[in-house]
Amino acid sequence: MKKTIYFVTASTIIALLSCIFVEIIFQTVPAFYKLLPEDNEKTYLYIIGESSAYGYPYNIPYSKIIQYITGNKINNKDIETVMLAYPGDTLFDQYKKYVRYKFLHPFKKGIVLAYMGTNDWSNRGLEKRKEPLSGFYLISFLKNYFDRNHNFLDDYEQIIVSSKRFGDDIFVSTIAGNYGGFMPNDVSSLSNKNLKENLKQTDTLIAEKKYDSAFSKCKEMFAENHNKAQIWYKTGKIYESLGKTNEANEAYLNAVEYGWDARPARYQNTVIKFLAAKYQIPLADIFGKLLNSGDVIGYKFFGDKIHPSLILNILIAENFVNLISSKYQVDIINPSPDSDAVLKYCRLNDYDLFNAYKNVFGEIFAYSLIDGNVDAYNLPKLKECVEKMGKLNINESLKDKYTNACNMLIAYLKGNLEEMHDILYKKKLIDKLDEINIFCYKFRWDGKLIIDKIHVENKAV
């Protein structure tokens, strides 16, 4: 028994000493790296974030646009972009990648650009306690494996603190989503048949431009229902139809902040602004600029639900360039670039654009059909994607296959089984179902399910 106690005690002491030794290394190495000189030939640009910073769906990250605007030079040195952003990553994933990369590349002191946090859905406010011992690398890494319930504030702060420890300059941005383009993810309230019917009636009134009656209907629903996400969304549609942009954006934001949603809410941006002020970090307030742009925060700025359009990516790039130029020598070689200039610089061909529009279609389709609830306001946007695909100069067989598939999905949303049947059989799409790949986070193409739906529901087949 005593031997066992001695063994356990000795093992515990060795494990603790090992952890302390590893933590000392983690704490000491960044301080040493910080003292190393900068590269004389290159300016390293660290891009951290998720799919939006990665450049999805157009494969044009804002970092490429920064290179275009600046002639690929900062401080008269060539820019070398280190793309750490990756689709699906959380803040903690980015924290680990950044720390790991910096430990392995001691002579790459540079600039960190952070447009991040869109994959961290949290409604916890600033009043939440700071996680204990979060300043220790080893503890924070171990915590990730045993506790998946992360704190947005802590995870964002860890990245800022680490960048300062390694001697990198960090610039941060607020984040946004397509608030006007999609109904809220929280559709649990739509199990209330009375609410669902009233929302449909509101849609009809909006379509008939009977806005006073639509407002009255929303007022009735607000009084009767606890979960008001869908009602706020319809209210936003009324304001947007009336050209009242500010009121529409406020209503859409209110809709997003009920329950879980993929789009950043006010909370995340409050945290980002708080941390920027706390650590005196230059801030690009993209969210604020969109809110005060005079436009609805919708498809003008986003390709789908959260991924920036070229217009927004250009805006993000310009704002980061402005921040960088306040501390570094930057020559603006290509000021105020337009989308065509960016596409040409990035050398996107028609096949690249085709894949982008296909991916955008998949995203819009998926988030327009949640638990059987259809967001009909997105039907024109889906048709627009198909039209753009149809105008591209690519293989006609490939083009026809995907435009037909997309048109069948539009018919699926409309519940038009006859049109689906015609596309499937008369246009012979049924022979090509296995060749089609339309995918997004919430939707994967499944031709068999679509055929089953037609066979079950359409008596004529």
Steps between C-alpha positions, in 0.01 A plus 500: 500500500782739593677431171184589314465827694866586437462421131185712461655787698824490301311480168282795599803710599680413175189584297457834679867590459482405132195721453673789675810450283292494180310811610828682572610420145165625363534823696870557433523428127262779389689752713826393333346504150370852565859623533603359162537751212244529222562355155675755277344376178142401582199622696308204635123538501320250726135448404294342778132420492267254334355441152425871455868592547602193298318643198204265462311474266684704235849387606590868535602575861520865598878447542534468119319830461740657751787380282332655195435835671854530636690359205588211731726716718493620860799694638653469153522124548314227313196363679502129584152391607472226761145369463405347834126559453307186407132411441325367809764615750406650834694770683674234705598307186657818365674564830664156487602538136648844555699395809625182333609688187679770699689248710628332182586824316702724732622745237159586353397797708217680322147636493190309614166586337192367676159483341379213715236364734224409256510133604475577871132533585473629855243711679706541815568861583801688630378452855601133485804417706840465339613139482758431773862440396419567134836678467680165524548325166495143628188551710314666214595216261393231747176683575406483133495121507300467820262796473348595163296782655727789404470863591511737200673773698772273639574324171527827309715653773741206495582571136562868570723425800697239307562735207640757741718240670654402165552864404253505211285804429131410506212682329144386562165549333139468604301237310160482334258270320223512243229614741246596236539191287383211716238420758636426850635149558273463801183359345371325814235770538357400162361183656230741621247462216328829579830692486601326177171590335526863614852521357373369166227762505764764567696382195187534290439853627861596423468356148180704453679810636247533783768604745276658766303179525823299511627718789172446683530126455857507640385708797236238580757220478749686723234523771413130482837327461805466723747402226499798264783410260282424198277800569799734505613351169166578337508848654837550335351398165229764540753773582723391212205513259429855621862603447555555874850354511600582858178358642532191281857429619398540864209260453719242325760521777229450762386191309850351501546551873220263599662161558773333294594650165805476275520877455695717744278696737567825683659303782804380304571850372463648847768256617732581208469876565556445872821302440627748239461780754647294785818415308509821292477307174405674172142405414326483163131528584358322196175424682453869581578604143239261361247613758551861391543434128146600405443147364332198650766261629414233248605357167684812389767414757467121523502212255295284734434504874837601648756498219593843362431600143785654300364843597532422871839332461624815328361708788674277757828521308482880468432542870790277599730685258397830662585363844831354388599825324468686830800304634687380192616638167230406249466627144145481369564374147140404415257712704128418515511187281177371348390136474610460137852622581525259792375207292755579231784530754404169663473335157165337556369328189142405416538155656610660828197730494273209411614305806459812716142560383425130547627515859307821565186334367549207736543728801195710417287193430600329825422799720176568314362163608521442875302213651254516211453877526568681173635856477336601171671840503816325376345348187598800279859477628515129419375571150763774465774247583371267229488785249862591576605136461319483166688801358849361562711362218556143617424150380134500395429152633637593844310826498168338403540228762544742788256767387235229463585361844480846655169574326364173636599604853322832449191305393547288814486812718187617317341157543456473123526123451390518139789729409739274690368201305549679166860596580580154628354300214438724198839668533651161593664624820425161655787349301750746653397512867810313619727754325359800686671651803322789672603537861503737795518466879131413540425335166648225286355410162301178509327422171334185639311695767371742237383213276331334798315824575367519145395133495327520836323832458431522128232245406569558130845342522 
